[in-house]
Amino acid sequence: ETGVTQTPRHLVMGMTNKKSLKCEQHLGHNAMYWYKQSAKKPLELMFVYNFKEQTENNSVPSRFSPECPNSSHLFLHLHTLQPEDSALYLCASSQDFRLTAASYEQYFGPGTRLTVT
Amino acid sequence: AQSVTQLDSHVSVSEGTPVLLRCNYSSSYSPSLFWYVQHPNKGLQLLLKYTSAATLVKGINGFEAEFKKSETSFHLTKPSAHMSDAAEYFCVVSDQENQGGKLIFGQGTELSVKP
């Protein structure tokens, strides 16, 4: 399998559930990203991992917990979510977060459509 | 701080007619600019990028964009629309004030193509 894959593609969960989103990249990249895409709003960067170290946390609520066990895998653990957390969650990867934009491209997965009931 | 503004939330064209998706940016630095496309139920795909080389940038699927510093614009064009071009398009600037890896996305333009 090539590129960036995400599972599950769709997820419905209650506010008291705990679930995890998984992202895997087969591109040999060292940086991985979680984005949130809500209707009528720009993509919001949530977390960045570079060489397995978290380098960015854009004031994301603690009910979202990322995990990056290696450069190829990224998880987003979810617990006690709110209905406003319903969105498309996109994972992306790139060669190295520290490189300038001139030197890299971010590759995106298809996303997980999350609905919180 | 860097920012991008996509001037149209929705554009509708007929198949075979030209496409113009407008984007203005704000940046204190020499920016890197991108256009990404997102088809329904798919992730974002890079169409093209400007990184201070040629001001006219050619991308995939016949799209191109011109960087105009005097107008702070980076509009996306295509001479002849195809039905498969129907998608959401995002203009993006890199946050070079902080770190190169951070991308700042516009709100998106939905392109509809009528037969």
Interface residues (C-beta under 8 A of the other chain):
Chain A: V4 A31 K40 K41 P42 L43 L45 V48 N50 T55 E56 L90 A92 S94 D96 F97 R98 L99 T100 A101 A102 S103 Y104 E105 Q106 Y107 F108 G109 P110 G111
Chain B: S32 F34 Y36 N41 K42 G43 L44 Q45 L46 K49 T51 S52 F90 S94 Q96 Q99 G100 G101 K102 L103 I104 F105 G106 Q107 G108
